[in-house]
């Protein structure tokens, strides 16, 4: 591989003149920009940077033959300048010289594989060449390269929208093609649990997103990111489900005293500092709670009012972390209220929902899977995967929520985690409930 050419003094002077001309133009000083460009052209008329600028202006003026002449010379003199290659590719598009255009675009992408304009133009060229599959792959790569900080000019938005539609149409065609090929195999495996396989196809064809664990506090590696765990893995839930009517009856008795018996769930921060999505629920009983245990602290009066509920929790495998767990709480979501998508703090624990009062129009999503609560039918999920809940009915919804250790942790890991997290709380002075 040849060593990169070191810029000469002339290279530096020409580049500075062109950069100064651009800055003047952006600031509305047209006359100064023109003067600086004339100075660059006069002092170094055959410099590749000057030739690129001349070619770009000829291209914008519609002089395709003239643009092609000087841009070809510019790329020959400086083959490592992506700007000259992309301008040459645009010129070749106008001249309908598609094979040469493709070579010019490939030269851009060899220098800068993430060059968004080059990828989008290559995708459109592949469309013109009736290479739909190739175009879809190129467009998909272009779209995946865009990050929140990627500068995208407004003029490119329409092209990006076309690319998204093209990729989506291709994905649906791929989905149909795959399903046609799988039809025989699916018939052989009727009745087998294929949910994981179906989700993998959904991700492959971009019908589904990939949801990952995103704990806001502690991430424990090598714990499977399972959205909803198999109910059969938690046989101790049988006793709680069997007591659903008693638990509901005790909750109804509590709620008969009025909404003031509940605490707002969202209490941290102030209306100014809290995240925008939580402002509608901040200090509001639209999402109200009635704690039995909260972050490892028992509420004796509440426990005394719900003896049947507490009895049903006798075999609940509590997540014991001083200052953090266990928590057992009645969660009341008011009519026409939504809990926005969010993630929990720590993937070493799981969350249990025991549905109690579930009017029509209520739902819950964790990751890519949506479920309806069914009274008396508990489920277990990983709350560090994005989840949300809603109540579109005219009456409140009520669920009993518990936290438990992730069963994949060993006894030693649980003990060490409990002490480590308690140490963090002590270090920062967050342990005010530890000895309560």
Long-range contacts (C-beta under 8 A, 24 or more apart in sequence): 4-80, 5-80, 10-44, 10-47, 11-47, 11-49, 13-43, 13-44, 14-40, 14-43, 14-44, 14-47, 14-49, 14-50, 15-49, 17-43, 18-49, 18-50, 18-53, 46-73, 46-77, 47-77, 48-73, 48-74, 48-75, 48-77, 48-78, 48-81, 48-84, 49-74, 49-78, 49-81, 51-77, 51-84, 52-81, 52-83, 52-84, 52-87, 55-84, 55-87, 55-88, 55-91, 56-87, 59-87, 59-90, 59-91, 59-94, 64-91, 64-94, 64-95, 65-95, 67-91, 68-92, 68-95, 75-104, 75-107, 79-107, 80-111, 82-108, 82-111, 82-112, 82-115, 82-118, 85-111, 85-118, 86-115, 86-117, 86-118, 86-121, 89-118, 89-121, 90-121, 93-121, 93-125, 98-125, 98-128, 98-129, 101-125, 114-145, 116-142, 116-145, 116-146, 116-150, 116-152, 116-156, 117-156, 119-145, 120-156, 120-159, 120-160, 120-163, 123-163, 123-166, 124-159, 127-166, 132-170, 133-170, 135-166, 136-166, 136-167, 136-170, 136-171, 139-163, 139-164, 139-166, 139-167, 140-167, 143-167, 167-206, 168-206, 171-205, 171-206, 171-207, 172-205, 174-205, 175-201, 175-205, 175-207, 178-205, 199-368, 202-368, 208-368, 209-368, 211-367, 211-368, 211-385, 211-386, 212-385, 213-343, 213-347, 213-382, 213-384, 213-385, 214-343, 214-384, 214-385, 214-386, 215-343, 215-344, 215-345, 215-346, 215-347, 215-384, 216-343, 216-344, 216-345, 217-345, 217-346, 218-345, 218-346, 218-347, 218-348, 218-417, 218-421, 219-347, 219-384, 220-346, 220-347, 220-348, 220-406, 220-409, 220-413, 220-417, 223-347, 223-348, 223-406, 223-408, 223-409, 224-408, 225-347, 225-382, 225-385, 226-382, 227-366, 227-367, 227-368, 227-369, 227-381, 227-382, 227-385, 228-366, 228-369, 228-371, 228-379, 228-380, 228-381, 229-350, 229-379, 229-380, 229-381, 229-382, 231-378, 231-379, 231-380, 233-380, 233-407, 234-352, 234-378, 234-380, 234-404, 236-315, 236-316, 236-317, 237-352, 237-354, 237-378, 237-380, 239-312, 239-314, 239-315, 240-312, 240-313, 240-316, 240-354, 240-378, 240-400, 241-354, 241-376, 241-377, 241-378, 242-312, 243-308, 243-309, 243-311, 243-312, 244-354, 244-356, 244-375, 244-376, 245-376, 246-308, 246-309, 246-312, 247-306, 247-308, 247-309, 247-312, 247-354, 247-356, 247-400, 248-356, 248-357, 248-375, 248-398, 249-308, 250-305, 250-306, 250-307, 250-308, 250-309, 251-290, 251-306, 251-309, 251-330, 251-356, 251-357, 251-398, 251-400, 253-305, 254-290, 254-302, 254-305, 254-306, 254-330, 255-332, 255-398, 259-285, 259-288, 260-285, 261-290, 262-288, 262-289, 262-290, 262-332, 263-288, 263-289, 263-290, 263-291, 264-288, 264-289, 265-289, 265-331, 277-340, 277-341, 277-342, 278-340, 281-337, 281-339, 285-332, 285-334, 286-333, 286-334, 286-337, 287-331, 287-332, 287-333, 287-334, 287-337, 287-339, 288-332, 288-334, 289-329, 289-330, 289-331, 289-332, 290-329, 290-330, 290-332, 291-327, 291-328, 291-329, 292-328, 292-329, 292-330, 293-326, 293-327, 293-328, 293-329, 294-327, 294-329, 294-433, 295-323, 295-324, 295-325, 295-327, 295-433, 296-320, 296-321, 296-322, 296-323, 296-324, 296-325, 296-326, 296-327, 296-433, 296-434, 297-433, 297-436, 298-436, 309-400, 313-402, 316-402, 316-404, 317-404, 317-405, 318-403, 318-404, 319-348, 319-349, 319-403, 319-404, 319-405, 320-414, 320-418, 321-349, 321-417, 321-418, 321-421, 321-422, 322-418, 322-421, 322-422, 322-425, 322-431, 322-434, 323-421, 323-422, 323-425, 323-430, 323-431, 323-433, 323-434, 324-421, 324-425, 325-349, 325-403, 326-402, 326-403, 327-401, 327-402, 327-403, 328-400, 328-401, 328-402, 329-400, 329-401, 330-356, 330-398, 330-399, 330-400, 330-401, 331-398, 331-399, 331-400, 331-401, 332-396, 332-397, 332-398, 333-362, 333-389, 333-390, 333-391, 333-396, 333-397, 333-398, 333-399, 334-391, 334-396, 335-391, 335-393, 335-394, 335-395, 335-396, 336-391, 336-392, 336-393, 336-394, 337-390, 337-391, 338-388, 338-389, 338-390, 338-391, 339-388, 339-389, 339-390, 340-388, 341-365, 341-386, 341-387, 341-388, 342-386, 342-387, 342-388, 343-383, 343-384, 343-385, 343-386, 343-387, 344-383, 344-384, 345-384, 346-384, 346-421, 347-382, 347-384, 347-406, 348-405, 348-406, 348-409, 348-413, 348-414, 348-417, 349-403, 349-404, 349-405, 349-406, 350-380, 350-381, 350-382, 350-383, 350-403, 350-404, 350-405, 350-406, 350-407, 351-380, 351-381, 351-382, 351-383, 351-401, 351-402, 351-403, 351-404, 352-378, 352-379, 352-380, 352-401, 352-402, 352-403, 352-404, 353-378, 353-379, 353-381, 353-399, 353-400, 353-401, 354-378, 354-399, 354-400, 354-401, 354-402, 355-399, 356-398, 356-399, 356-400, 357-396, 357-397, 357-398, 358-397, 358-398, 358-399, 359-391, 359-393, 359-394, 359-395, 359-396, 359-397, 360-393, 361-391, 361-392, 361-393, 362-389, 362-390, 362-391, 362-392, 362-393, 362-397, 363-389, 363-390, 363-392, 364-388, 364-389, 364-390, 365-389, 373-397, 373-399, 380-404, 382-406
